[in-house]
Amino acid sequence: QMCIRDSFYTVLILGRDTGGGGNTDTMLLASYDVTNQKATVMSIPRDTMVNVSWSVKKVNTLYAAGINNGGNGIDRLMDGLKDILGFQIDCYAVVDLNAFVQLVDAIGGVDYNVPVDMNYYDPSQDLYISIPAGEQHLDGEEALKVVRFRSGYATADIGRIGTQQDFLK
């Protein structure tokens, strides 16, 4: 979506999963101040509570709920985030899992210090993660596994958010 301002932009960057009807399991809100050449990024935890009529009252369900109810997923999500944040986000980018893999591969992979041993298996998503802690050169598939992993952190999804932010840097 095109941003319309001249000097300050807010951008929602979404990472969609393949299960759960297309929930938005990674949400980054970025801002860019053109005048001062300053960018900031904050994460919106997927389990942030929202006031909705359905039983799972988490912000990551808004996108799929919009689609499942015959509407537009991004509009439903943007409206829900406006209620939480108190302002309208200027524009957005939706990144699916394949695009993330292709982006990392396009730059030749990424050197990254994996913070914990990552071992996880979910047959429903055909997801198998086995990456040791320490400095690694990750290709796109491995990088995706690192940013998706959350079961081995004491703080679960908050630990994953920290890894995602660190990986982005």
C-alpha positions as CSV (number, residue, x, y, z in Angstrom):
1,Q,0.0,0.0,0.0
2,M,1.3,3.5,-0.8
3,C,2.2,5.8,2.0
4,I,0.9,9.3,1.5
5,R,2.8,11.6,3.8
6,D,5.9,13.6,3.0
7,S,8.0,13.6,6.2
8,F,6.8,10.9,8.6
9,Y,5.6,7.4,7.8
10,T,4.2,4.5,9.9
11,V,4.3,1.1,8.3
12,L,2.9,-2.2,9.6
13,I,5.0,-5.2,8.6
14,L,3.1,-8.4,8.9
15,G,4.3,-12.0,8.8
16,R,1.5,-14.5,8.1
17,D,1.6,-18.1,9.1
18,T,0.3,-21.0,7.1
19,G,-2.0,-22.4,9.7
20,G,-4.8,-21.0,11.8
21,G,-6.6,-19.5,8.7
22,G,-3.7,-17.1,8.0
23,N,-3.1,-15.5,11.4
24,T,-0.6,-12.6,11.5
25,D,1.9,-14.1,14.0
26,T,4.5,-11.4,13.5
27,M,3.6,-7.7,13.5
28,L,6.2,-5.0,13.4
29,L,5.2,-1.3,13.5
30,A,7.9,0.8,12.0
31,S,8.1,4.6,11.8
32,Y,10.4,6.7,9.7
33,D,11.0,10.4,10.3
34,V,12.3,11.7,6.9
35,T,13.4,15.1,8.3
36,N,15.6,13.6,11.0
37,Q,16.5,10.4,9.1
38,K,15.4,8.3,12.0
39,A,13.7,4.9,11.9
40,T,12.2,3.0,14.8
41,V,10.5,-0.4,15.0
42,M,8.4,-2.0,17.7
43,S,6.7,-5.4,17.9
44,I,3.1,-6.0,18.6
45,P,2.8,-9.3,20.5
46,R,0.5,-11.8,18.7
47,D,-1.3,-12.5,22.0
48,T,-2.2,-8.9,22.6
49,M,-5.9,-8.9,23.8
50,V,-8.5,-7.3,21.6
51,N,-12.2,-6.7,22.3
52,V,-13.9,-8.9,19.7
53,S,-17.0,-11.1,19.5
54,W,-15.2,-14.4,18.9
55,S,-13.7,-16.7,21.5
56,V,-9.9,-16.2,20.8
57,K,-9.5,-12.6,21.7
58,K,-6.0,-12.1,20.3
59,V,-4.7,-9.4,17.9
60,N,-3.3,-12.1,15.6
61,T,-6.8,-13.3,14.8
62,L,-8.1,-10.1,13.3
63,Y,-6.7,-10.6,9.8
64,A,-8.1,-14.1,9.4
65,A,-11.4,-13.0,10.9
66,G,-11.8,-10.3,8.3
67,I,-11.3,-12.8,5.5
68,N,-13.5,-15.5,7.1
69,N,-16.4,-13.1,7.5
70,G,-16.4,-12.2,3.9
71,G,-14.4,-9.0,4.3
72,N,-10.9,-7.7,3.9
73,G,-8.4,-9.1,6.4
74,I,-6.0,-6.1,6.2
75,D,-8.9,-3.6,6.8
76,R,-10.1,-5.6,9.8
77,L,-6.5,-5.7,11.2
78,M,-5.8,-2.0,10.6
79,D,-9.1,-1.0,12.3
80,G,-8.3,-3.2,15.3
81,L,-4.8,-1.8,15.6
82,K,-6.1,1.7,15.4
83,D,-8.3,0.9,18.4
84,I,-5.3,-0.3,20.3
85,L,-2.7,2.3,19.2
86,G,-5.0,5.4,18.9
87,F,-3.8,6.4,15.4
88,Q,-4.2,5.1,11.9
89,I,-1.1,3.4,10.4
90,D,-0.2,4.9,7.1
91,C,0.6,1.7,5.1
92,Y,1.5,-1.9,5.4
93,A,3.5,-4.8,3.9
94,V,2.4,-8.4,4.2
95,V,5.3,-10.9,4.0
96,D,4.5,-14.5,3.6
97,L,6.9,-17.3,4.6
98,N,8.1,-17.9,1.1
99,A,8.9,-14.3,0.5
100,F,11.0,-14.2,3.7
101,V,13.0,-17.2,2.6
102,Q,13.6,-15.7,-0.9
103,L,14.7,-12.4,0.6
104,V,17.3,-14.0,2.8
105,D,18.5,-16.2,0.0
106,A,18.7,-13.2,-2.4
107,I,21.3,-11.6,-0.2
108,G,23.3,-14.7,0.2
109,G,22.1,-15.7,3.6
110,V,22.7,-14.0,7.0
111,D,25.3,-14.4,9.7
112,Y,23.5,-14.6,13.0
113,N,24.2,-15.6,16.6
114,V,21.4,-18.0,17.4
115,P,20.5,-17.3,21.1
116,V,19.4,-20.7,22.2
117,D,19.4,-24.3,21.0
118,M,16.3,-24.5,18.8
119,N,14.6,-27.9,18.6
120,Y,10.9,-28.2,17.7
121,Y,8.6,-30.4,15.6
122,D,5.1,-29.7,14.5
123,P,3.8,-32.2,11.9
124,S,0.6,-30.2,11.3
125,Q,2.7,-27.4,9.8
126,D,5.4,-29.7,8.5
127,L,7.8,-27.7,10.6
128,Y,11.0,-29.3,11.9
129,I,13.5,-27.0,13.6
130,S,16.9,-28.3,14.8
131,I,19.4,-25.4,15.0
132,P,22.1,-25.2,17.6
133,A,22.9,-22.0,19.6
134,G,25.8,-19.9,18.4
135,E,27.1,-18.1,15.4
136,Q,25.6,-19.5,12.2
137,H,25.4,-18.6,8.5
138,L,21.7,-19.1,7.8
139,D,20.1,-19.6,4.4
140,G,16.5,-18.6,3.9
141,E,14.9,-21.8,5.2
142,E,17.1,-21.8,8.3
143,A,16.5,-18.1,9.0
144,L,12.8,-18.7,8.8
145,K,13.0,-21.4,11.4
146,V,15.0,-19.1,13.7
147,V,12.4,-16.3,13.5
148,R,9.5,-18.7,13.9
149,F,10.9,-20.6,16.9
150,R,9.3,-19.7,20.3
151,S,8.9,-22.9,22.3
152,G,12.3,-22.9,23.9
153,Y,12.3,-19.4,25.5
154,A,11.3,-19.0,29.1
155,T,9.1,-16.0,28.0
156,A,7.7,-17.9,24.9
157,D,6.5,-15.4,22.3
158,I,8.3,-12.5,24.0
159,G,11.5,-14.4,23.5
160,R,10.7,-14.9,19.9
161,I,10.0,-11.2,19.5
162,G,13.4,-10.4,20.9
163,T,15.0,-12.8,18.4
164,Q,13.0,-11.3,15.5
165,Q,14.0,-7.8,16.4
166,D,17.7,-8.8,16.8
167,F,17.6,-10.7,13.5
168,L,16.1,-7.7,11.7
169,K,19.0,-5.5,12.9
